[in-house]
Amino acid sequence: MGLNFNFLDDPNFQYIRSKLESSPYHLSFLNERFAVGDLDAWRSEARQYIQERLMFSPDPVPLNEEIVEEEDFGDYIRQKVYFDSFPGCRVPAYLLIPKNLQEPAPAMIVLHDHGGMLYWGKEKVVEHKDGHEVLEKFIDECYDGKPPASELAKRGYVTLVIDCLFFGERKLKLEAIPEFQERLNQHEFESPAYIREYNNIESRIVEGEVCKALIYSGWTSAGLRIHDDRRSIDYLLSRPEVDPNRIGCIGLSMGGHRSAWLSAMDDRIKCAVVVCWMALHQDMVEHRISNIHWMWAVPGLHDAMDYPDVAALSAPKPLMIIHGSRDRLFPHQTGEKAMKIIEQVYEKAGCREQLLPKLYDSDHAFNLEMQADAYTWLDEQMSKLKNNA
């Protein structure tokens, strides 16, 4: 959990509060400039606005798929794969393929969380035959010991999870940097203390430095991350096991943020689940700014839209939003306000029945009760998509 002082109470920073309060959110669908029947026009205009501010539109490249490993997990086969996202960027991923598929299956992109755990990425949402004690404890705390990519594969979904920028195989190799090597050498390799120190350096130093470099290069880390996640769809579409008309996405926390944005920006995603990531921009800047890593900053976005306006770009697609009443990172007060805005957008768009917001008596986690409800809902949506094909 981040710091919780309100620097906007200081007279020297009142101008920031004034800026936050000045936006008319003219690209919110709830703005009076959009009529009830303007949903498609709104989505087109808002997406273009967002894409321009993401400042990341690299030249297209072929996927250049490489399968380097295959392991049997009983109900499914897990492949370790690599594919190209953009020139110079190779993305590591796990692909989980249910056994005995008789026809192309529904697919889910599982977007891993942040959690201050940068040492691993994709590994946080899959099961392991011999997992590291720190990793297994993390999975227990965040997912009640049931990592969602594996659980979905057991239900018959072809499931893909990539390493997000800064995580797992895409973290900075600190061992090769003398400045950090000295700090790491104080601990036994891959001991809990070693991994904790690695996470601290990556989260407190590396993220900010790389994001700064991206900005000075003319890009944003948010743009890069969204591009990678959209390339995940490209990869699934290249696989014969996948039904191209039944692809969804799901994620917890940072993964919920990624799920909301992926569905908002790409209609190849047919349904989405957002877990424990929902808030108003002003609330987070005023009270929780250290909880929303500035790697997600999109300059100029909030001159036109709030976070829930972005999530609502999924309309009229099915969208499930899960939030915890005891969430300390994204408190339920701001989460409920955000969910209400999304509900109003879906209502105005005439597709309220496609939205399922649910508040649980839970902290910041994707627990078994949430998982059961989410997976049942996903099964229902995928069944409808198959029947309507």
Secondary structure, DSSP 8 states (H G I E B T S, - for coil): ------GGGSGGGHHHHHHHTT---TTSTTSTTS-TT-HHHHHHHHHHHHHHHHT----------EEEEEEE-SSEEEEEEEEEEETTEEEEEEEEEETT-SS-EEEEEEE---TT--S-SGGGGS--SS--HHHHHHHHHHHTT--HHHHHHHTT-EEEEE--TTSGGGS--GGG-HHHHHHHTTS-TTSHHHHHHHHHHIIIIIHHHHHHHHHHTT--HHHHHHHHHHHHHHHHHT-TTEEEEEEEEEEETHHHHHHHHHHHH-TT--EEEEES----HHHHHHH-GGGS-GGG--TTGGGT--HHHHHGGGTTS-EEEEEETT-SSS-HHHHHHHHHHHHHHHHHTT-GGGEEEEEES--SS--HHHHHHHHHHHHHHHHHHHHH-
